[in-house]
Amino acid sequence: MIELTNVQKTFGSNQVLRDVNLCIDKGSSMVIIGGSGTGKSVLLKSVLGLVIPDAGTITLDGQDVTKADRDAFLARFGMLFQGAALFDSLTVWQNVAFRLLRGSLKRPKSEAREIAIEKLRRVGLKPDVADRFPAELSGGMQKRVGLARAIAAEPEIIFFDEPTTGLDPIMSGVINELTREIVDEMGATAMTITHDMSSVRAIADHVAMLHDGVIQWSGAVADMDHSGDPYVDQFISGRADGPIEAVR
């Protein structure tokens, strides 16, 4: 469904993506792992067309993402942002229904609110949360609201940017379970970037290791522990010694 071929991107003298090749099948959950500053977010933004590669191609269903009609293209995506990224001045239900209150997906206000409350319920939040503001919620609740917003418009593709950052282990487990359940229920294609190995094991069908601007290894999550790749082995074990240099 999503294919990256020889993708390159440089910012000044920093070559972030050198030669990225990756395929993501329809209905599968792909998790991109790698250390901080390895280009995971740049890769995600490139797929969305928010960053234009210097070379190579990225296609969605065979269509170059840089040439797609932007409104129709982005309407196919949902996004759970790192840190939830909720709008402080909007109530919870208005955050969830943000896309349903404007643009090509616009619905009547009453219908948008009903959908928002249903999506909040799906992520384990009661209807009385709908009229609160984000500042009144815990970090875990805010993340659930962000997940409800990501699925509000029934997207075909959902991107998850560090979905468990800042959460305790128990809430991280809850978000991981919800993410996997929702992706399966919707039949959505998912792309997640994370360095949290508990998330990888909980939500991935396939894993790709991004390091030094290239995909060092990709394969089924079941094969990750015996990949034979020294970069993957060092990363998933958290060892200081190995081909990945630790910043000291």
Secondary structure, DSSP 8 states (H G I E B T S, - for coil): -EEEEEEEEEETTEEEEEEEEEEE-TT-EEEEE--TTSSHHHHHHHHTTSS--SEEEEEETTEEGGGS-HHHHHTTEEEE-TT----TTS-HHHHHTGGGGSGGG---HHHHHHHHHHHHHHTT--GGGTTS-GGGS-HHHHHHHHHHHHHTT--SEEEEESTTTT--HHHHHHHHHHHHHHHHHHT-EEEEEES-HHHHHHH-SEEEEEETTEEEEEEEGGGGGG---HHHHHHHHT-SSSSS----
